[in-house]
Amino acid sequence: MKYIFISILLTFIFSCAMDSRKEDSIKLIEQISSFKEKNGRYPYSLGEIGVKEDEAGPIYYQLTDDSTNYRLWYGLGLGDSEEYKSETDTWYSPDNTNSVSK
């Protein structure tokens, strides 16, 4: 019984963290769009919109080579992540190429 409770608790904690990362990512998308409207280009890094970047994440940003689009992603677990592509305005799971809810 104790292990079932711990499993349920951990599942709840991880799902809350994922929801938080998704919400934070959506806010970043809005900030990036505002930056582009104001400056005519996407930021070269999240630092340009006042967000401290860290190799440990939790959210990652990458501008395309031609600077016309970008992607955001965050980890869901070991080897699994959710990715947003500005080109299609859609969220994807790289392990499953089907789009996921916005």
C-alpha positions as YAML, in Angstrom:
chain: A
units: angstrom
residues:
- id: 1
  name: MET
  ca: [0.00, 0.00, 0.00]
- id: 2
  name: LYS
  ca: [2.85, 2.35, 0.87]
- id: 3
  name: TYR
  ca: [4.45, 1.86, -2.57]
- id: 4
  name: ILE
  ca: [1.18, 2.54, -4.36]
- id: 5
  name: PHE
  ca: [0.80, 5.83, -2.50]
- id: 6
  name: ILE
  ca: [4.39, 6.83, -3.32]
- id: 7
  name: SER
  ca: [3.86, 5.93, -7.00]
- id: 8
  name: ILE
  ca: [0.69, 8.03, -7.18]
- id: 9
  name: LEU
  ca: [2.37, 10.94, -5.43]
- id: 10
  name: LEU
  ca: [5.39, 10.87, -7.77]
- id: 11
  name: THR
  ca: [3.12, 10.68, -10.82]
- id: 12
  name: PHE
  ca: [1.21, 13.73, -9.58]
- id: 13
  name: ILE
  ca: [4.41, 15.68, -8.91]
- id: 14
  name: PHE
  ca: [5.87, 14.91, -12.36]
- id: 15
  name: SER
  ca: [2.62, 15.77, -14.15]
- id: 16
  name: CYS
  ca: [2.48, 19.14, -12.34]
- id: 17
  name: ALA
  ca: [6.08, 19.86, -13.37]
- id: 18
  name: MET
  ca: [5.29, 19.03, -17.02]
- id: 19
  name: ASP
  ca: [2.21, 21.28, -16.98]
- id: 20
  name: SER
  ca: [4.35, 24.07, -15.53]
- id: 21
  name: ARG
  ca: [6.97, 23.67, -18.25]
- id: 22
  name: LYS
  ca: [4.27, 23.73, -20.93]
- id: 23
  name: GLU
  ca: [2.77, 26.91, -19.41]
- id: 24
  name: ASP
  ca: [6.22, 28.51, -19.18]
- id: 25
  name: SER
  ca: [6.89, 27.55, -22.81]
- id: 26
  name: ILE
  ca: [3.63, 29.12, -23.96]
- id: 27
  name: LYS
  ca: [4.57, 32.35, -22.17]
- id: 28
  name: LEU
  ca: [7.98, 32.25, -23.88]
- id: 29
  name: ILE
  ca: [6.32, 31.83, -27.27]
- id: 30
  name: GLU
  ca: [4.29, 34.98, -26.56]
- id: 31
  name: GLN
  ca: [7.43, 36.88, -25.50]
- id: 32
  name: ILE
  ca: [9.31, 35.71, -28.59]
- id: 33
  name: SER
  ca: [6.41, 36.82, -30.83]
- id: 34
  name: SER
  ca: [6.34, 40.24, -29.16]
- id: 35
  name: PHE
  ca: [10.09, 40.58, -29.64]
- id: 36
  name: LYS
  ca: [9.74, 39.75, -33.34]
- id: 37
  name: GLU
  ca: [6.93, 42.30, -33.80]
- id: 38
  name: LYS
  ca: [9.06, 44.98, -32.16]
- id: 39
  name: ASN
  ca: [12.45, 44.12, -33.72]
- id: 40
  name: GLY
  ca: [11.54, 42.47, -37.03]
- id: 41
  name: ARG
  ca: [13.41, 39.27, -36.14]
- id: 42
  name: TYR
  ca: [13.44, 36.46, -33.63]
- id: 43
  name: PRO
  ca: [15.83, 36.77, -30.67]
- id: 44
  name: TYR
  ca: [19.21, 35.09, -31.11]
- id: 45
  name: SER
  ca: [18.88, 33.74, -27.58]
- id: 46
  name: LEU
  ca: [16.37, 33.81, -24.73]
- id: 47
  name: GLY
  ca: [18.71, 36.27, -23.02]
- id: 48
  name: GLU
  ca: [17.52, 38.93, -25.48]
- id: 49
  name: ILE
  ca: [14.04, 38.71, -23.97]
- id: 50
  name: GLY
  ca: [15.35, 38.70, -20.41]
- id: 51
  name: VAL
  ca: [15.28, 34.94, -19.79]
- id: 52
  name: LYS
  ca: [18.38, 33.37, -18.29]
- id: 53
  name: GLU
  ca: [19.47, 30.35, -20.32]
- id: 54
  name: ASP
  ca: [21.00, 27.32, -18.68]
- id: 55
  name: GLU
  ca: [22.36, 24.11, -20.21]
- id: 56
  name: ALA
  ca: [20.31, 22.24, -17.61]
- id: 57
  name: GLY
  ca: [17.09, 23.75, -18.99]
- id: 58
  name: PRO
  ca: [14.34, 23.24, -18.17]
- id: 59
  name: ILE
  ca: [13.29, 24.85, -21.49]
- id: 60
  name: TYR
  ca: [15.54, 25.09, -24.52]
- id: 61
  name: TYR
  ca: [15.43, 27.52, -27.47]
- id: 62
  name: GLN
  ca: [17.07, 27.20, -30.87]
- id: 63
  name: LEU
  ca: [16.88, 29.62, -33.77]
- id: 64
  name: THR
  ca: [17.02, 28.03, -37.23]
- id: 65
  name: ASP
  ca: [20.16, 28.57, -39.31]
- id: 66
  name: ASP
  ca: [18.37, 31.11, -41.52]
- id: 67
  name: SER
  ca: [16.80, 32.84, -38.45]
- id: 68
  name: THR
  ca: [13.30, 32.62, -39.95]
- id: 69
  name: ASN
  ca: [11.93, 30.14, -37.39]
- id: 70
  name: TYR
  ca: [12.75, 28.66, -34.01]
- id: 71
  name: ARG
  ca: [11.95, 25.72, -31.80]
- id: 72
  name: LEU
  ca: [11.40, 25.32, -28.07]
- id: 73
  name: TRP
  ca: [11.56, 22.02, -26.24]
- id: 74
  name: TYR
  ca: [11.64, 20.53, -22.78]
- id: 75
  name: GLY
  ca: [12.17, 17.05, -21.41]
- id: 76
  name: LEU
  ca: [9.32, 14.84, -20.30]
- id: 77
  name: GLY
  ca: [11.54, 12.09, -18.98]
- id: 78
  name: LEU
  ca: [14.53, 10.03, -20.00]
- id: 79
  name: GLY
  ca: [14.78, 10.27, -23.79]
- id: 80
  name: ASP
  ca: [11.37, 11.90, -24.23]
- id: 81
  name: SER
  ca: [10.57, 15.54, -24.89]
- id: 82
  name: GLU
  ca: [7.92, 17.85, -26.25]
- id: 83
  name: GLU
  ca: [8.90, 20.31, -28.97]
- id: 84
  name: TYR
  ca: [7.28, 23.45, -30.41]
- id: 85
  name: LYS
  ca: [8.10, 24.51, -33.97]
- id: 86
  name: SER
  ca: [7.28, 28.10, -34.92]
- id: 87
  name: GLU
  ca: [7.22, 27.19, -38.61]
- id: 88
  name: THR
  ca: [4.06, 25.12, -38.09]
- id: 89
  name: ASP
  ca: [2.88, 26.69, -34.80]
- id: 90
  name: THR
  ca: [2.52, 23.16, -33.45]
- id: 91
  name: TRP
  ca: [3.77, 21.05, -30.54]
- id: 92
  name: TYR
  ca: [5.35, 17.67, -31.35]
- id: 93
  name: SER
  ca: [6.72, 14.72, -29.49]
- id: 94
  name: PRO
  ca: [9.97, 13.85, -31.37]
- id: 95
  name: ASP
  ca: [9.59, 10.16, -30.50]
- id: 96
  name: ASN
  ca: [6.11, 10.26, -32.01]
- id: 97
  name: THR
  ca: [5.93, 12.60, -35.00]
- id: 98
  name: ASN
  ca: [2.22, 13.19, -34.49]
- id: 99
  name: SER
  ca: [1.38, 16.66, -33.27]
- id: 100
  name: VAL
  ca: [0.15, 17.08, -29.72]
- id: 101
  name: SER
  ca: [-2.31, 19.55, -28.26]
- id: 102
  name: LYS
  ca: [-1.42, 23.22, -28.14]
...
